[in-house]
Amino acid sequence: MLFSALRQRHVIPELMDEPGLDESLHGAALAGLQRINRASHAARIIAQPLAEMARDCGLKNLTLLDVACGGGDVPVAVAKLLQAQGLHVELSLMDRSPTALELAAKAAKQAGVRARTTQGSAPDGLPPGQFDAITCSLFMHHLQRPEVIETLAHMRQRAQRMIVISDLRRSAMGWALAWAGCRVLSRSAIVHHDGTASVRAAWTKTELAEMAREAGMHATTDESELRVTACWPWRMLLVWQRRGPVEGEGRRD
C-alpha cells in the first residue's frame, strides 16, 4: 500500500515552512535536523566531489554558495572538511528565514569558518555574482517541477565549476527510515511530521536528472558532466561539473 502511494509524488505542507513559526520551535527543529544530517554523513558526501574537483583544478581558494542553508550545519561542516585539505573557503550562506540565517552565522563563527549570510529564496532570489561551486541540501523536494528547473538554471549560471545537490529519494524504504530516524534523533514534533512528508514530496533519481537536463545541465559533453547517484541513507547526490577553463582563472589562485 505504501509502496504504491509513493509511486507518485505527493506534496504535504511542512510545518517548518509555516510563516510565523515560533523561533524556539524552529530552533529545536533545526537542531534535530542537524543530528539527522550528522548521522547521514551529509557534509562528507557533499565535500568529496568538491575536494576532488579542487585537487584536479589545482585550486587553493574556493568560493562556495550554499542555497537554503537552514541552520548552516551542513555547509559549515563542508567548509571545515575542505579547509582540512588545505583549501581556503569563502563561504556564502543563503536562506529566506532570518532565524535560520542567525543560527547559520553562529554555527560558522563557532566553527571558525568565515561566512557571509544573505536573505533570499529560490528560484529567482539567489545572490548575484559568480561562485566556484554551489551546494544545496534537502531543499529541492520543497519545490514544484518548474521551480526546480528554474532554480537549477540559476545555479548553473552562477557556478563556474561545480554544483552539488543532496536530497531525499522517494521510496517506501526511504519513508520507513525517515519515520524511524526522525523519532530516534529528535523529539521535535515538527521533525517527526516533516521527515516523512519530505519523503512523500521527494523526487527520484530519474526525475531529478531529467529536470537538470531541462535546466541546461548536459550529461556528458566537452563542456559539462552530470551525475545523479544514490547515497546513504536513501538519499541521492547530483553533481554537475563544468569543463574547460574558467574566466580569470590565472588571476584567482
C-alpha beads as a LAMMPS data file, in Angstrom:
LAMMPS data file: protein, C-alpha beads

253 atoms
252 bonds

1 atom types
1 bond types

-500.0 500.0 xlo xhi
-500.0 500.0 ylo yhi
-500.0 500.0 zlo zhi

Masses

1 110.0

Atoms # bond

1 1 1 0.000 0.000 0.000
2 1 1 2.745 2.460 1.000
3 1 1 4.910 1.459 -1.975
4 1 1 2.003 2.122 -4.318
5 1 1 1.294 5.513 -2.731
6 1 1 4.911 6.571 -3.160
7 1 1 4.976 5.875 -6.881
8 1 1 3.608 9.376 -7.370
9 1 1 4.974 12.481 -5.691
10 1 1 2.612 13.918 -3.086
11 1 1 3.305 17.316 -1.530
12 1 1 2.234 17.738 2.092
13 1 1 2.814 21.195 3.641
14 1 1 5.763 21.036 6.021
15 1 1 5.468 22.671 9.432
16 1 1 8.944 24.199 9.273
17 1 1 7.839 26.181 6.210
18 1 1 4.943 27.815 8.037
19 1 1 5.253 31.620 8.183
20 1 1 5.422 32.957 11.701
21 1 1 6.701 29.689 13.160
22 1 1 7.738 30.204 16.788
23 1 1 11.515 30.800 16.922
24 1 1 12.080 28.323 19.746
25 1 1 10.181 25.576 17.897
26 1 1 12.046 26.429 14.695
27 1 1 15.370 26.265 16.513
28 1 1 14.539 22.903 18.100
29 1 1 13.538 21.506 14.702
30 1 1 16.771 22.732 13.109
31 1 1 18.743 21.137 15.950
32 1 1 17.011 17.821 15.250
33 1 1 17.763 18.173 11.561
34 1 1 21.434 18.744 12.398
35 1 1 21.569 15.406 14.240
36 1 1 19.947 13.704 11.262
37 1 1 22.458 15.305 8.888
38 1 1 25.373 14.126 11.042
39 1 1 24.020 10.578 11.099
40 1 1 23.580 10.754 7.322
41 1 1 27.202 11.894 6.742
42 1 1 25.718 14.650 4.586
43 1 1 28.696 17.004 4.799
44 1 1 31.274 14.330 3.950
45 1 1 29.259 13.132 0.952
46 1 1 28.900 16.680 -0.406
47 1 1 32.515 17.641 0.296
48 1 1 34.051 14.694 -1.555
49 1 1 33.323 15.791 -5.169
50 1 1 34.240 19.379 -4.277
51 1 1 37.612 18.265 -2.912
52 1 1 38.267 16.113 -5.970
53 1 1 37.409 18.990 -8.306
54 1 1 39.623 21.422 -6.391
55 1 1 42.516 18.963 -6.476
56 1 1 42.109 18.279 -10.195
57 1 1 41.941 22.015 -10.960
58 1 1 44.834 22.857 -8.646
59 1 1 42.759 25.299 -6.612
60 1 1 43.939 26.888 -3.400
61 1 1 40.869 29.101 -2.920
62 1 1 37.205 28.162 -3.335
63 1 1 34.172 30.447 -3.348
64 1 1 31.177 28.426 -2.179
65 1 1 27.476 29.356 -2.072
66 1 1 25.014 27.196 -0.163
67 1 1 21.372 27.663 -1.177
68 1 1 18.675 27.216 1.504
69 1 1 21.320 26.735 4.196
70 1 1 18.915 26.262 7.108
71 1 1 20.876 26.244 10.359
72 1 1 24.105 26.076 8.367
73 1 1 25.390 22.832 9.861
74 1 1 25.975 21.082 6.524
75 1 1 27.723 23.885 4.570
76 1 1 29.827 24.847 7.595
77 1 1 30.912 21.226 8.031
78 1 1 31.648 21.019 4.294
79 1 1 33.841 24.123 4.563
80 1 1 35.673 22.641 7.548
81 1 1 36.365 19.412 5.652
82 1 1 37.694 21.329 2.652
83 1 1 39.839 23.572 4.820
84 1 1 41.336 20.468 6.431
85 1 1 42.545 19.534 2.951
86 1 1 44.326 22.854 2.511
87 1 1 41.642 24.883 0.723
88 1 1 40.784 28.445 1.675
89 1 1 36.976 28.580 1.531
90 1 1 34.953 31.768 1.120
91 1 1 31.502 30.648 2.246
92 1 1 28.212 32.378 1.418
93 1 1 25.023 31.179 3.126
94 1 1 21.578 31.926 1.705
95 1 1 18.160 31.267 3.227
96 1 1 14.796 33.003 3.314
97 1 1 14.475 32.627 7.099
98 1 1 16.136 35.223 9.364
99 1 1 16.068 32.670 12.206
100 1 1 17.934 30.132 10.094
101 1 1 20.489 32.709 8.955
102 1 1 21.130 33.810 12.530
103 1 1 21.778 30.208 13.567
104 1 1 23.918 29.603 10.478
105 1 1 26.091 32.645 11.188
106 1 1 26.534 31.485 14.773
107 1 1 27.472 27.960 13.618
108 1 1 30.071 29.339 11.217
109 1 1 31.597 31.575 13.887
110 1 1 31.801 28.743 16.416
111 1 1 33.476 26.524 13.799
112 1 1 35.993 29.180 12.852
113 1 1 34.636 29.440 9.303
114 1 1 34.402 32.885 7.740
115 1 1 30.976 33.213 6.162
116 1 1 28.611 35.863 4.991
117 1 1 24.841 35.468 5.049
118 1 1 22.243 36.747 2.632
119 1 1 18.463 36.510 2.773
120 1 1 16.813 35.219 -0.357
121 1 1 14.658 32.469 -1.774
122 1 1 14.761 30.197 -4.798
123 1 1 14.270 30.162 -7.655
124 1 1 14.801 33.828 -8.518
125 1 1 16.278 35.152 -5.267
126 1 1 19.786 33.712 -5.456
127 1 1 22.536 36.261 -4.773
128 1 1 24.180 37.747 -7.864
129 1 1 27.731 37.062 -8.908
130 1 1 29.838 34.021 -9.684
131 1 1 30.956 31.220 -7.368
132 1 1 33.336 28.342 -7.926
133 1 1 30.753 25.941 -6.533
134 1 1 27.150 25.918 -5.329
135 1 1 25.736 23.382 -2.884
136 1 1 22.240 22.622 -1.653
137 1 1 20.940 20.043 0.819
138 1 1 17.394 18.793 1.443
139 1 1 15.682 21.603 -0.421
140 1 1 14.649 20.537 -3.926
141 1 1 11.763 18.459 -2.600
142 1 1 10.165 21.689 -1.362
143 1 1 9.771 22.952 -4.939
144 1 1 7.427 22.177 -7.803
145 1 1 8.927 20.907 -11.054
146 1 1 9.099 24.303 -12.867
147 1 1 10.698 25.839 -9.759
148 1 1 13.318 23.088 -9.577
149 1 1 14.241 23.610 -13.221
150 1 1 14.447 27.378 -12.803
151 1 1 16.496 27.066 -9.606
152 1 1 18.938 24.688 -11.278
153 1 1 19.214 27.042 -14.255
154 1 1 20.050 29.973 -11.942
155 1 1 22.625 27.815 -10.159
156 1 1 24.197 26.832 -13.488
157 1 1 24.515 30.485 -14.467
158 1 1 26.356 31.296 -11.235
159 1 1 28.510 28.174 -10.760
160 1 1 31.802 28.449 -12.607
161 1 1 32.957 24.938 -11.788
162 1 1 30.547 22.660 -9.906
163 1 1 27.076 22.173 -8.408
164 1 1 26.466 19.546 -5.709
165 1 1 22.918 18.833 -4.522
166 1 1 21.906 16.311 -1.871
167 1 1 18.293 15.337 -1.332
168 1 1 15.966 12.525 -0.339
169 1 1 14.879 9.748 -2.709
170 1 1 11.170 8.945 -2.811
171 1 1 10.647 5.301 -1.864
172 1 1 8.964 3.101 0.712
173 1 1 12.321 2.290 2.335
174 1 1 13.192 5.975 2.486
175 1 1 9.848 6.708 4.149
176 1 1 10.405 3.963 6.742
177 1 1 13.931 5.177 7.518
178 1 1 12.689 8.759 7.848
179 1 1 9.888 7.721 10.200
180 1 1 12.237 5.781 12.468
181 1 1 15.279 8.029 12.215
182 1 1 13.419 11.250 12.959
183 1 1 11.992 9.742 16.160
184 1 1 15.312 8.334 17.306
185 1 1 17.292 11.509 16.617
186 1 1 14.808 14.238 17.565
187 1 1 11.980 14.930 19.988
188 1 1 10.621 17.702 17.771
189 1 1 7.071 17.064 16.570
190 1 1 7.915 19.277 13.606
191 1 1 10.761 16.979 12.601
192 1 1 8.559 13.902 13.080
193 1 1 5.929 15.343 10.733
194 1 1 8.247 16.927 8.183
195 1 1 10.569 13.925 7.882
196 1 1 8.023 11.610 6.283
197 1 1 6.284 14.486 4.493
198 1 1 9.632 15.285 2.838
199 1 1 9.964 11.737 1.509
200 1 1 6.434 11.870 0.064
201 1 1 7.408 15.098 -1.724
202 1 1 10.862 13.927 -2.785
203 1 1 11.959 13.257 -6.356
204 1 1 13.511 10.115 -7.808
205 1 1 16.964 9.968 -9.397
206 1 1 15.408 9.804 -12.849
207 1 1 13.147 12.798 -12.188
208 1 1 15.972 14.936 -10.830
209 1 1 18.250 14.063 -13.755
210 1 1 15.503 14.964 -16.236
211 1 1 14.941 18.354 -14.585
212 1 1 18.692 19.028 -14.529
213 1 1 18.922 18.370 -18.256
214 1 1 15.975 20.705 -18.856
215 1 1 17.913 23.342 -16.893
216 1 1 20.820 23.026 -19.319
217 1 1 22.972 20.618 -17.316
218 1 1 24.039 18.279 -20.079
219 1 1 25.007 14.751 -19.104
220 1 1 28.464 14.194 -20.634
221 1 1 29.825 16.669 -23.159
222 1 1 33.031 18.560 -23.734
223 1 1 31.516 21.441 -21.730
224 1 1 29.984 19.671 -18.733
225 1 1 29.236 16.413 -16.958
226 1 1 26.146 15.431 -14.942
227 1 1 25.830 12.570 -12.452
228 1 1 22.888 11.648 -10.200
229 1 1 23.763 8.765 -7.883
230 1 1 22.293 7.049 -4.828
231 1 1 23.981 7.675 -1.478
232 1 1 23.480 6.874 2.205
233 1 1 20.897 6.772 3.740
234 1 1 18.397 6.568 0.905
235 1 1 19.406 9.951 -0.432
236 1 1 20.725 10.988 -3.829
237 1 1 23.536 13.256 -4.968
238 1 1 23.523 15.404 -8.080
239 1 1 26.963 16.523 -9.236
240 1 1 27.317 18.808 -12.240
241 1 1 30.787 19.895 -13.319
242 1 1 31.656 22.490 -15.914
243 1 1 34.566 21.505 -18.123
244 1 1 37.225 23.746 -19.644
245 1 1 38.984 26.907 -18.423
246 1 1 37.295 29.431 -16.144
247 1 1 37.339 33.126 -16.966
248 1 1 40.052 34.881 -14.954
249 1 1 41.411 31.549 -13.676
250 1 1 45.021 32.633 -13.853
251 1 1 44.385 35.614 -11.556
252 1 1 42.291 33.949 -8.844
253 1 1 44.597 31.393 -7.304

Bonds

1 1 1 2
2 1 2 3
3 1 3 4
4 1 4 5
5 1 5 6
6 1 6 7
7 1 7 8
8 1 8 9
9 1 9 10
10 1 10 11
11 1 11 12
12 1 12 13
13 1 13 14
14 1 14 15
15 1 15 16
16 1 16 17
17 1 17 18
18 1 18 19
19 1 19 20
20 1 20 21
21 1 21 22
22 1 22 23
23 1 23 24
24 1 24 25
25 1 25 26
26 1 26 27
27 1 27 28
28 1 28 29
29 1 29 30
30 1 30 31
31 1 31 32
32 1 32 33
33 1 33 34
34 1 34 35
35 1 35 36
36 1 36 37
37 1 37 38
38 1 38 39
39 1 39 40
40 1 40 41
41 1 41 42
42 1 42 43
43 1 43 44
44 1 44 45
45 1 45 46
46 1 46 47
47 1 47 48
48 1 48 49
49 1 49 50
50 1 50 51
51 1 51 52
52 1 52 53
53 1 53 54
54 1 54 55
55 1 55 56
56 1 56 57
57 1 57 58
58 1 58 59
59 1 59 60
60 1 60 61
61 1 61 62
62 1 62 63
63 1 63 64
64 1 64 65
65 1 65 66
66 1 66 67
67 1 67 68
68 1 68 69
69 1 69 70
70 1 70 71
71 1 71 72
72 1 72 73
73 1 73 74
74 1 74 75
75 1 75 76
76 1 76 77
77 1 77 78
78 1 78 79
79 1 79 80
80 1 80 81
81 1 81 82
82 1 82 83
83 1 83 84
84 1 84 85
85 1 85 86
86 1 86 87
87 1 87 88
88 1 88 89
89 1 89 90
90 1 90 91
91 1 91 92
92 1 92 93
93 1 93 94
94 1 94 95
95 1 95 96
96 1 96 97
97 1 97 98
98 1 98 99
99 1 99 100
100 1 100 101
101 1 101 102
102 1 102 103
103 1 103 104
104 1 104 105
105 1 105 106
106 1 106 107
107 1 107 108
108 1 108 109
109 1 109 110
110 1 110 111
111 1 111 112
112 1 112 113
113 1 113 114
114 1 114 115
115 1 115 116
116 1 116 117
117 1 117 118
118 1 118 119
119 1 119 120
120 1 120 121
121 1 121 122
122 1 122 123
123 1 123 124
124 1 124 125
125 1 125 126
126 1 126 127
127 1 127 128
128 1 128 129
129 1 129 130
130 1 130 131
131 1 131 132
132 1 132 133
133 1 133 134
134 1 134 135
135 1 135 136
136 1 136 137
137 1 137 138
138 1 138 139
139 1 139 140
140 1 140 141
141 1 141 142
142 1 142 143
143 1 143 144
144 1 144 145
145 1 145 146
146 1 146 147
147 1 147 148
148 1 148 149
149 1 149 150
150 1 150 151
151 1 151 152
152 1 152 153
153 1 153 154
154 1 154 155
155 1 155 156
156 1 156 157
157 1 157 158
158 1 158 159
159 1 159 160
160 1 160 161
161 1 161 162
162 1 162 163
163 1 163 164
164 1 164 165
165 1 165 166
166 1 166 167
167 1 167 168
168 1 168 169
169 1 169 170
170 1 170 171
171 1 171 172
172 1 172 173
173 1 173 174
174 1 174 175
175 1 175 176
176 1 176 177
177 1 177 178
178 1 178 179
179 1 179 180
180 1 180 181
181 1 181 182
182 1 182 183
183 1 183 184
184 1 184 185
185 1 185 186
186 1 186 187
187 1 187 188
188 1 188 189
189 1 189 190
190 1 190 191
191 1 191 192
192 1 192 193
193 1 193 194
194 1 194 195
195 1 195 196
196 1 196 197
197 1 197 198
198 1 198 199
199 1 199 200
200 1 200 201
201 1 201 202
202 1 202 203
203 1 203 204
204 1 204 205
205 1 205 206
206 1 206 207
207 1 207 208
208 1 208 209
209 1 209 210
210 1 210 211
211 1 211 212
212 1 212 213
213 1 213 214
214 1 214 215
215 1 215 216
216 1 216 217
217 1 217 218
218 1 218 219
219 1 219 220
220 1 220 221
221 1 221 222
222 1 222 223
223 1 223 224
224 1 224 225
225 1 225 226
226 1 226 227
227 1 227 228
228 1 228 229
229 1 229 230
230 1 230 231
231 1 231 232
232 1 232 233
233 1 233 234
234 1 234 235
235 1 235 236
236 1 236 237
237 1 237 238
238 1 238 239
239 1 239 240
240 1 240 241
241 1 241 242
242 1 242 243
243 1 243 244
244 1 244 245
245 1 245 246
246 1 246 247
247 1 247 248
248 1 248 249
249 1 249 250
250 1 250 251
251 1 251 252
252 1 252 253
